[in-house]
């Protein structure tokens, strides 16, 4: 079976602010695939060019990149033109999910629950956003992940600084209504009608601060999988996550992040189309809860690698 995959490239590293995390993800995926007998090779898109990638003559690619130039649809579009099968979502879904503002617009159109928001382009707009959405207010860089460029403003005096921190990463800043409650995440596998949710995970971080350090390096954060939820509520959260995944056109795999408010109402925050695969990552954790090992998860994702629209250019993959 592994021979059918041919020569596999594991794309990692890259040039985004999440490069460090991507290196950890890619290294783990590469080791797992090699352990399963796959002819896998690491390729750092931060140092190798597209021409270098073509020269490697990979038969399929496992995308372990996070953030810009790897998770945002740019790379996926290039791979479609090159006709190289790859893991995860296609150009459109990757682009939409990478943009938190566009994601919310799609979800609202689909009738899915997501906190109220304003898209800001100048610090002078923060007070109007706070008036409309209330305090506390979350300021987010719409095109970043791994909690980068996210600041909570509890008081009006903190709004401008919170905006400036987020604006360091993006030209547009997402001001989002704060939802107090439990932090949840749902891993998803498959495509279309076959898409399915893995067990819900609850994240319990010290002082509720699930930042970059607590996400990838600290052992202080607790992960409850499956989350301690009533069966009907867990099923509702899973169903909403699958609907959110399908609404964006995601496929292969992904992860929805949500908040569960004090009235047990779930609110969608964002969709990750190339989630982390590190030792602290959540998709492997959810897979383990259903008896799927890390190597088995990697193989499942790799098995689903394909070009999504490449047939328009004569590609048969």
Phi, psi and omega in degrees: 000316182295332179293333181293338179286339182069212178275120186250130175259132174257107183276125184211179180079262178077194185238011182275174177292348180260022183304315183300317179294319180298322178297319178294317180298309183297321179298318178294316179297315180301313180298320181294316180295317178298322178295338178266007177087011179280140177279078187254145182222137177284142176220116181271110181286353176280341180239334179264142181274172176298324177296321177297322179296316179297321182296335180288343178054050177288144177274332174201162186231137172258114182273110177246033178265148178233139176088202185297150176066017178204328182244357189258010177097343181294311179294318181300321177296319179295320181291329175297314180294325180281343179075029180258119178301142183216161182277158173086196185283161179279185184302314184293309181297321179297317180295315180297312184293332180287337181259104185298330178291311180296323177303314181295322179297317179295315181296319179296320178297327180274002179076025181265148184281121176214145183301152177298156186207166168221140175264118185252142177240357181207148181299337181292348183267356188292323182292322178294322178295317179295323179295322182282323188255341182087170177245149359295164181225136177265132173252126185228143169279115189297338185250016178246162177228193180055032179064014178285137178072027178243125182224138177261125176256112182273327181238159181301326181294343182266352187298311184296316180295320178299318177300314183296323178297313180293324182291345175295337184258339188210153177284329177250139178245133177269116172265119188236138177302131181281134177246116177275136179157212184262138181267124184233158173215147183229119176278145183228143178228151174096190182216154175053226182292343180269358180296139182219154179262142172271171183306141179293139176248135171257134181254122179242097183264154178303127182055023180069018185256087180270071183268187184303315181296314181289336182284321189243340189235333185275148174259010183277337180284136177259140177238120182255110185221118357292151179297144179286084182230152172298147186303318181293323180289318178300320179295321178296317180295319178297317181294319177296321180294319178295318178298320179295320179296312180292323182301325179275351181081024182289156176203166180087285178195165179181183179208126177262134176254134184221163168242142175249113187284181186290349175257015180062034174258126180278142179230124180284133178255309181198167177238131177254123182264351173220074186293164179296148177231037180271181179294342179255005189283159192267327179296313175301325179296316179293321178296319179300326181294339177253014176086014179260120181285166178303311178299321179295322177297314179301318180293322179296316179296316180296321180301326182275002181297134178194166169276140185267323182231009186297337181297339178295338181251018176094002180279139185259001183288000000 
